[in-house]
Amino acid sequence: MSAALPVWIDGELHPRERPALRADDSAFLEGRGCYTTARVVAGRPRWPERHARRLRRDARTLGLGEVDEQGVQRALQEIAEAIFPDGDGVVRLEVSCDGDGRLHLVGVPRTLGEEPDLWTAVVSMVRHPGPMPWGGAKVTSHLYAATGRREADDAGADEALLFDRADLLVEGTRSNLLFVAGDGRPRAASLSRGGVAGLGLEVLRERLPELGDGDLGRHDLFDVSELIALNSIRGAHALVRVDRREIGNGCAGPWARRIADLLSAD
C-alpha cells in the first residue's frame, strides 16, 4: 500500500513517480539533509511540536537554514489529514536545500504495518563511526545504519545493534537502546558515543527521571537482565534474543513493560 501513497513536497501532494526535487538538492548531492519520523494516530501526528523543534535544530546544525516550526507542524497535520484522515500511519519529514539555498520540505507517508511485541536482534558487522560534528542530529546520510538494517532483514530480526570500535554499544539501526544491568536500574546507551538523540528517549527522560546513562560492552551484552529498543514510532520493545541467544529470561521484563506504558500515554 505504501508504494501507492503520494509524496508531500513544499505544500503539495505529488505521485511518487514524478521527479520534483532539483539535482543539486543537498540531501541528494551531499547527503546533507535532516529528517524526523512522526507517528500518526487517528489522523493526528504525535508530538508535532517536538518534531518541529528537532528539524529546526538539526537544520541549523547542518547549515541548511532556518526552519519555520509552525510550518513543520502544519505540514505534519496536512499530510496526516490527507493520507490517514481517521487512521494510523507514519510520516517521514525531511529538510534539505537546493543550490540557491532555498529550503525544501518533503513528507513521505507510509503505512504502519505490524510488528511483534517482543523483538529479536543481530549484532551488526558494521562498526558505528562514533561521534560526528553534527552531534545527535538525524541526518539523511546514514549508510552504516542502512547496512545494519539489511543485516537484520536478512536474518529475520527486528533490529541490528551497532557497537563502536571500542566494542561499546551505541544504538540500534532504528532505535535508542536501554539496558538493565546488575543493580536493576535502567540505563540508556550513552549518546556521547555518537547515537541519534531520539524523541522517544527525550520523552522517556521527562517521564522517568531515574533513567541513567551508561556504557555496555559487547562482551557484557548477555549479562544484562533486560535490553530494550526505544523509538518514537514503535514505543518500547523488549529485545529478547540477540544472535539467537536469549537476553535475560527471554521475556519482556518489568522495566520494558513499565517503559512501554510510559511512552504510550499522551
TAKABEL-V757427 format. One record per pair of residues at least 12 apart in sequence whose C-alpha atoms are under 10 Angstrom apart, sorted by sequence separation. I is the first residue (numbers start at 0). J is the second residue. If there is no record, write none. Layout:
i,j
I,J
I,J
This chain:
i,j
2,14
3,15
5,17
8,20
37,49
54,66
55,67
56,68
78,90
92,104
93,105
94,106
147,159
148,160
159,171
160,172
175,187
176,188
177,189
225,237
226,238
227,239
237,249
238,250
239,251
2,15
3,16
6,19
37,50
53,66
54,67
55,68
92,105
93,106
146,159
147,160
158,171
159,172
160,173
175,188
176,189
187,200
225,238
226,239
237,250
238,251
239,252
2,16
35,49
36,50
52,66
54,68
78,92
91,105
92,106
93,107
145,159
147,161
158,172
159,173
160,174
175,189
225,239
226,240
237,251
238,252
35,50
51,66
52,67
53,68
75,90
90,105
91,106
92,107
128,143
144,159
157,172
158,173
159,174
160,175
175,190
224,239
226,241
236,251
237,252
34,50
35,51
51,67
52,68
55,71
75,91
90,106
91,107
92,108
127,143
144,160
157,173
158,174
160,176
237,253
51,68
52,69
54,71
75,92
89,106
90,107
91,108
125,142
126,143
127,144
144,161
170,187
187,204
237,254
238,255
35,53
50,68
51,69
74,92
89,107
90,108
91,109
125,143
126,144
143,161
169,187
170,188
176,194
237,255
34,53
35,54
49,68
51,70
52,71
89,108
90,109
124,143
125,144
168,187
169,188
170,189
175,194
221,240
235,254
236,255
237,256
33,53
34,54
48,68
51,71
52,72
88,108
89,109
90,110
123,143
127,147
168,188
169,189
170,190
174,194
175,195
221,241
226,246
235,255
236,256
33,54
47,68
48,69
50,71
51,72
71,92
88,109
89,110
90,111
123,144
125,146
126,147
151,172
167,188
168,189
169,190
174,195
175,196
191,212
220,241
224,245
225,246
226,247
235,256
237,258
32,54
33,55
35,57
47,69
50,72
51,73
71,93
87,109
88,110
89,111
124,146
125,147
167,189
169,191
170,192
172,194
173,195
174,196
175,197
185,207
189,211
190,212
191,213
192,214
224,246
225,247
235,257
236,258
237,259
33,56
34,57
48,71
49,72
51,74
71,94
87,110
88,111
89,112
123,146
124,147
148,171
149,172
169,192
170,193
171,194
172,195
174,197
175,198
177,200
186,209
187,210
188,211
189,212
190,213
191,214
221,244
223,246
224,247
225,248
235,258
236,259
33,57
34,58
47,71
48,72
51,75
86,110
87,111
88,112
123,147
147,171
148,172
168,192
169,193
170,194
171,195
173,197
175,199
176,200
185,209
186,210
187,211
188,212
189,213
190,214
221,245
222,246
223,247
224,248
225,249
227,251
234,258
235,259
32,57
33,58
47,72
50,75
83,108
86,111
87,112
122,147
123,148
125,150
147,172
148,173
167,192
169,194
170,195
174,199
175,200
184,209
185,210
186,211
187,212
188,213
189,214
221,246
222,247
224,249
225,250
226,251
227,252
234,259
235,260
32,58
33,59
46,72
47,73
82,108
83,109
121,147
123,149
124,150
144,170
146,172
147,173
168,194
169,195
170,196
174,200
184,210
185,211
186,212
187,213
188,214
189,215
203,229
220,246
221,247
224,250
225,251
226,252
229,255
233,259
234,260
235,261
31,58
33,60
47,74
82,109
83,110
121,148
123,150
144,171
145,172
184,211
185,212
186,213
187,214
188,215
224,251
225,252
227,254
228,255
234,261
235,262
33,61
44,72
47,75
66,94
78,106
82,110
122,150
123,151
144,172
145,173
185,213
186,214
187,215
203,231
224,252
225,253
226,254
227,255
234,262
235,263
32,61
47,76
78,107
79,108
121,150
122,151
143,172
144,173
163,192
186,215
200,229
201,230
202,231
225,254
226,255
227,256
229,258
233,262
234,263
31,61
32,62
33,63
45,75
64,94
74,104
78,108
120,150
121,151
162,192
163,193
199,229
200,230
201,231
224,254
225,255
229,259
233,263
31,62
32,63
44,75
45,76
63,94
64,95
74,105
75,106
120,151
121,152
141,172
198,229
199,230
200,231
203,234
227,258
231,262
31,63
43,75
44,76
63,95
64,96
74,106
119,151
120,152
197,229
198,230
199,231
203,235
227,259
230,262
231,263
43,76
44,77
62,95
63,96
71,104
75,108
121,154
127,160
128,161
129,162
130,163
161,194
177,210
180,213
197,230
198,231
199,232
229,262
42,76
43,77
44,78
61,95
62,96
63,97
70,104
120,154
121,155
125,159
126,160
127,161
128,162
129,163
177,211
178,212
197,231
198,232
199,233
200,234
42,77
43,78
44,79
58,93
119,154
120,155
121,156
123,158
124,159
125,160
126,161
127,162
128,163
129,164
177,212
178,213
180,215
199,234
200,235
39,75
42,78
43,79
44,80
58,94
64,100
66,102
119,155
120,156
121,157
122,158
123,159
124,160
125,161
126,162
127,163
128,164
129,165
177,213
178,214
179,215
199,235
38,75
39,76
42,79
43,80
57,94
58,95
63,100
64,101
65,102
66,103
119,156
120,157
121,158
122,159
123,160
124,161
125,162
126,163
127,164
178,215
25,63
37,75
41,79
42,80
54,92
58,96
63,101
64,102
66,104
118,156
119,157
120,158
121,159
122,160
123,161
124,162
125,163
126,164
127,165
177,215
36,75
39,78
40,79
41,80
42,81
44,83
54,93
55,94
63,102
118,157
119,158
120,159
121,160
122,161
123,162
125,164
126,165
127,166
130,169
180,219
187,226
39,79
42,82
43,83
54,94
63,103
117,157
118,158
119,159
120,160
121,161
122,162
126,166
127,167
129,169
180,220
183,223
185,225
186,226
187,227
38,79
39,80
42,83
43,84
51,92
126,167
127,168
128,169
180,221
181,222
182,223
183,224
184,225
185,226
186,227
187,228
37,79
41,83
42,84
43,85
50,92
115,157
127,169
178,220
180,222
181,223
182,224
183,225
185,227
187,229
39,82
40,83
41,84
42,85
43,86
44,87
114,157
126,169
127,170
179,222
180,223
181,224
39,83
40,84
41,85
42,86
43,87
44,88
45,89
58,102
93,137
94,138
95,139
127,171
179,223
180,224
39,84
40,85
41,86
42,87
43,88
44,89
93,138
94,139
127,172
168,213
169,214
178,223
179,224
180,225
39,85
40,86
41,87
42,88
44,90
93,139
122,168
167,213
168,214
169,215
178,224
179,225
180,226
39,86
40,87
41,88
167,214
168,215
169,216
178,225
179,226
39,87
40,88
123,171
166,214
167,215
168,216
177,225
178,226
179,227
38,87
39,88
40,89
122,171
123,172
166,215
167,216
168,217
177,226
178,227
38,88
39,89
121,171
166,216
167,217
176,226
177,227
178,228
207,257
37,88
38,89
39,90
120,171
165,216
166,217
167,218
176,227
177,228
207,258
37,89
38,90
165,217
166,218
167,219
168,220
175,227
176,228
177,229
206,258
36,89
37,90
38,91
162,215
163,216
167,220
174,227
175,228
176,229
36,90
37,91
162,216
163,217
174,228
175,229
176,230
207,261
35,90
36,91
37,92
135,190
162,217
173,228
174,229
175,230
203,258
206,261
207,262
35,91
36,92
134,190
135,191
161,217
173,229
174,230
175,231
203,259
206,262
34,91
35,92
36,93
134,191
135,192
136,193
137,194
138,195
160,217
171,228
173,230
174,231
34,92
35,93
134,192
135,193
136,194
137,195
170,228
171,229
173,231
174,232
177,235
203,261
33,92
34,93
35,94
134,193
135,194
136,195
137,196
170,229
171,230
173,232
174,233
176,235
178,237
202,261
203,262
10,70
33,93
34,94
130,190
131,191
133,193
134,194
135,195
136,196
137,197
173,233
174,234
175,235
176,236
177,237
178,238
202,262
32,93
33,94
34,95
129,190
130,191
131,192
132,193
134,195
135,196
136,197
174,235
176,237
177,238
32,94
33,95
129,191
130,192
131,193
134,196
135,197
174,236
176,238
200,262
10,73
11,74
31,94
32,95
129,192
130,193
131,194
199,262
10,74
31,95
32,96
128,192
129,193
130,194
9,74
12,77
30,95
31,96
127,192
128,193
129,194
130,195
8,74
11,77
12,78
127,193
128,194
7,74
10,77
11,78
26,93
127,194
7,75
10,78
26,94
27,95
160,228
179,247
12,81
25,94
26,95
27,96
28,97
39,108
185,254
7,77
12,82
25,95
26,96
27,97
28,98
34,104
36,106
38,108
158,228
184,254
185,255
7,78
24,95
25,96
26,97
32,103
34,105
35,106
36,107
37,108
39,110
61,132
62,133
157,228
183,254
6,78
24,96
25,97
34,106
36,108
38,110
39,111
60,132
61,133
5,78
23,96
24,97
25,98
38,111
60,133
179,252
185,258
7,81
23,97
24,98
59,133
60,134
7,82
20,95
21,96
22,97
23,98
24,99
25,100
58,133
60,135
61,136
179,254
5,81
6,82
20,96
21,97
22,98
23,99
24,100
57,133
60,136
178,254
179,255
5,82
20,97
21,98
24,101
25,102
57,134
61,138
177,254
178,255
4,82
24,102
25,103
57,135
58,136
177,255
24,103
57,136
58,137
56,136
57,137
58,138
158,238
57,138
157,238
160,241
54,136
159,241
7,90
20,103
53,136
54,137
158,241
159,242
6,90
8,92
53,137
156,240
7,92
8,93
20,105
156,241
19,105
156,242
1,88
156,243
154,242
154,243
151,242
15,107
9,102
10,103
12,105
9,103
10,104
11,105
12,106
8,103
9,104
10,105
11,106
12,107
122,217
8,104
9,105
10,106
7,104
8,105
9,106
7,105
8,106
6,105
7,106
8,107
6,106
7,107
5,106
6,107
7,108
35,136
36,137
5,107
6,108
34,136
35,137
4,107
5,108
6,109
33,136
34,137
35,138
4,108
5,109
32,136
33,137
34,138
35,139
4,109
32,137
33,138
34,139
1,107
2,108
3,109
4,110
32,138
33,139
1,108
2,109
31,138
32,139
33,140
1,109
2,110
30,138
31,139
32,140
118,226
120,228
0,109
1,110
30,139
31,140
118,227
119,228
0,110
1,111
29,139
30,140
117,227
118,228
1,112
29,140
30,141
117,228
0,112
26,138
27,139
26,139
27,140
25,139
26,140
116,233
118,235
119,236
117,235
118,236
119,237
120,238
114,233
116,235
117,236
118,237
119,238
120,239
121,240
122,241
123,242
113,233
116,236
117,237
118,238
119,239
120,240
121,241
122,242
111,232
115,236
116,237
117,238
118,239
119,240
120,241
121,242
111,233
114,236
116,238
117,239
118,240
119,241
120,242
121,243
117,240
118,241
119,242
120,243
121,244
119,243
120,244
119,244
119,245
119,246
119,249
117,249
118,250
117,250
118,251
117,251
116,251
90,232
53,196
89,232
53,197
88,232
53,198
50,198
49,198
46,198
49,201
46,199
49,202
46,202
37,198
35,197
36,198
35,198
46,231
45,231
45,232
38,231
39,232
36,230
37,231
38,232
36,231
37,232
38,233
35,231
36,232
46,265
45,265
